[in-house]
Amino acid sequence: SKNAWRRRFAAVTAAGLNQKGRRFPAEALGVCVHLLNDPDPLVRKSVAWAIREVAIVDATTARQFVSKHARAMHPSVLKQTGR
C-alpha cells in the first residue's frame, strides 16, 4: 500500500500472529519480507517487532530469515532484531 498506516498495520498484525499461544511464523515472515526496507521508520519498527515475536516461538526460523534477508533489510530493522 502507498499508505504507511496500512503497511504498519500489516506488520503489527504479523507480530500478533505469534502471540498468546499462536504460532504462525511463516505467515508473519511472509508479510515482513515485503516491508524490510520500508521508508517509514514506524513501519520498520513494527517489522522488527514481528521478527522478534517469530524468534520467541521459532528462533531457528527467525535466525534463518534474518540471515537470508540481511542485505535487503534497512539497518534499523537489522539492529532492532538483535543481529
Buried (B, 14 or more C-beta within 10 A) or exposed (E): EEEBEEBBBBBBBBBBBBEEEEBBBEBBBEBBBEBBBBEBEBBBBBBBBBBBBBBEBBEEBBBEBBEEBBEEBBEBBBEBBEE
